[in-house]
Amino acid sequence: MVGQNPVFIPGPTNIPDRLRQAMSLQTADHRAPDFVDLLGPLLEDLKGIFKTGTGRVITFPASGTGGWEAAITNTLSPGDTVLVARYGMFSHRWIDMCRRHGLDVEVLDRPWGSGAPADLFAERLAADRARTIKAVLVTHNETATGVRSDVAAVRRAIDGADHPALLLVDCVSSLASMDFQMDAWGVDIAVTGSQKGFMLPTGMAIVGVSDKAMAAIPSARCPRCFFDFRDMVAANDEGGYPYTPPLPLLHGLRASVAMLGEEGLEAVFARHFRIAEGIRRAIAAWGMTLVAHSPDLYSDTVSAIHVPPGFDSNTLTDHAYHTYGVSYGIGLGPLDGKVFRIGHLGSMTDVMALSGVATLEMAMADLGYPITLGAGVAAAQDYYRATVTIPKQKAA
Ligand SMILES: *Cc1c(COP(=O)(O)O)cnc(C)c1O
């Protein structure tokens, strides 16, 4: 029965029944006309999720990491300078990938728990008179620390320096859960995956691409083949895929976009905020603190929480898993053993969030944490009761 429990890891996320059903298909011919009917409208509707009118959306059978690779290899050449701040495991891993592709990565190391430093980017870009920096890379929501960065501020930093660098953004754990505005923020490439806000299994990289990024392709010399935007765009424009498409995932994505549309994107964001805020109240009631340094940085999709001195966060997550059959995120990199994470994105309701808080309390009480059973649950309940609106959510 533990298989019925929700997961509280920040991806892959819980899959609603409706999406599981949408993916349960007999094999179909991806060269038949009905594939054209599936793909074209889907790619068009995805633009609404990225909030882009002028860009286009490209999908690959891959995880989010494949989307990172597509973003850099289609627009950059070995030896190009890119500017990135490192403030968590995901920004770190994208930096590592850039280095392995021969890019010259200028890293601004920032404390974990802080966000993208738009002010430092502005200084560095203004000083780059020779315009050697070809791209600025930003992780919108750093899943390791539960920090959301201000991408619009990074765009202002680039524009303030009148700098032509591309803005490449990882929105893997934010898109379709927290507000993301590709056009308004001047994002050139936005990378996500199917297994977070879209509530699907892992297996698709979903990438928003601006005209400016498309224009950079011919001069970009990073080797690429599977991830070449040009092959995908040419095939998509004919209603097809350059190789065999992940058909069940595309049907799942069709249904996911429909679900997000029915709830309304802004309502989806509001739901994520409410659920996250209730969990933050619970964390405060436990007397524990977030890794994120200040409220303006709080992520509405994942909370990273310090355990009290003398406790090991891995013991807590192991205990919750083995005793109660519930998964929470572990601390990554330097946060290993010191931090655990609650993923609260995607298919998530008050009821689910309360079960996650309550189960953590049991696990913490078992391990002698200085908490009172029910304190966090009560804090979350108070907040949810005070802010609930009669749900028009149907059984989904
Ligand atoms: C999950 C995640 C990724 C991508 O991970 P994959 O396992 O390759 O899908 C990248 N960046 C962030 C911020 C993430 O949360």
The ligand as a Tripos MOL2 file, in Angstrom:
@<TRIPOS>MOLECULE
LIG
   15    15     1     0     0
SMALL
NO_CHARGES

@<TRIPOS>ATOM
      1 C1         15.5190   18.4720  -11.9910 C.3       1 LIG1
      2 C2         16.3630   19.6150  -12.3920 C.ar      1 LIG1
      3 C3         17.2110   19.5770  -13.5230 C.ar      1 LIG1
      4 C4         17.3120   18.4810  -14.4970 C.3       1 LIG1
      5 O1         17.4380   17.2550  -14.0710 O.3       1 LIG1
      6 P1         17.1590   15.9860  -14.9620 P.3       1 LIG1
      7 O2         17.3160   14.9310  -13.9640 O.co2     1 LIG1
      8 O3         18.1620   15.9520  -16.0420 O.co2     1 LIG1
      9 O4         15.7700   16.1240  -15.5200 O.co2     1 LIG1
     10 C5         17.9120   20.7150  -13.8470 C.ar      1 LIG1
     11 N1         17.8090   21.8210  -13.1380 N.ar      1 LIG1
     12 C6         17.0090   21.9180  -12.0680 C.ar      1 LIG1
     13 C7         16.9260   23.2170  -11.3630 C.3       1 LIG1
     14 C8         16.2710   20.8240  -11.6700 C.ar      1 LIG1
     15 O5         15.4590   20.9190  -10.6050 O.3       1 LIG1
@<TRIPOS>BOND
     1     1     2 1
     2     2     3 ar
     3     2    14 ar
     4     3     4 1
     5     3    10 ar
     6     4     5 1
     7     5     6 1
     8     6     7 2
     9     6     8 1
    10     6     9 1
    11    10    11 ar
    12    11    12 ar
    13    12    13 1
    14    12    14 ar
    15    14    15 1
@<TRIPOS>SUBSTRUCTURE
     1 LIG1         1 GROUP 0 **** ****
